[in-house]
Amino acid sequence: MVCKQPILLFLIIFLLSYVPTAYAHDSSKKHAHSKGSLTSCKDSKPKLSFKTATTRTKYVRTKSSSDLTNMHGGGGKSKVGGLGGGEIGFKTESRFEVTEQGGQACVKLKAVYVTFYAKPEIHVASNFGRSTCEYNAVLAHENGHIRILRKFVREYSPKVKQDLSRMIAKVDPAIGPISKRDIQKAQKKIQDEISKKIQKYNTKIMPVLSKRQQKHDSPTEYRRVSNQCKKWAKKLDNN
């Protein structure tokens, strides 16, 4: 026998991604007119462009309770009846100005484009037919996780923008003079520094979201969901 009370989980996946080869195809090159070599590269203050984006919730009903349990763990005789959460992260794109003279170059970070995004997703075990008591109970609970995710993005977006602005201001935006063959290496060095700062920042804000999601999965909430329906054990046994 399985536990009559299904396990309803939340899953948050954090991703930090750069637009592929952004440091190459987004670079503009300026060629100096004077002869000789570059003697210095003046710093420039990079521009930050920030926006948020949250997609419509994706509903997945193709995995059974056993599938979800095997994927995410239930423990003991309990089985996973639903899963709510999704992907949250930052997409970034950096643009550079490259000044070349002779065999040397200056690389300057001109702009950083950041999207703070979320892709909500809900899994309801295929054991539960649409519109059944169990299906509706699981769906309502997981939608609670999605509301928490959406609220978190809305609430934290202004703070994230301010914090990112301060972080990027601390990045050394100019490298050089360097050999022309090291242009992409210099651009990657700057991007890597930005990436490390965002990853470190993520470790500060994601626990806030996790704590809110865990609070939603309280024993009281689990009892409320379980008491709504009478056939949990029978349907969770059918895979």
Buried (B, 14 or more C-beta within 10 A) or exposed (E): EBBBBBBBBBBBEBEBEBBEEBBEEBBEEEEBEEEEEBEEBEEBEBEBEBEBEBEEBEEEBEBBBBBBBEBBEBEEEBBBBBBBBBBBBBBBBBBBBBBBBEEBBBBBBBBBBBBBBBBBBBBBBBBBEEEBBBBBBBBEBBBBBBEBBBEBBEEBBEEBBEBBEEBBEEBEBBBBBBEBEBBBEBBBBBBEBBBEBBEEBBEEBBEEBEEBBEEBBEEEBBEEBBEBBEEBBEBBEEE
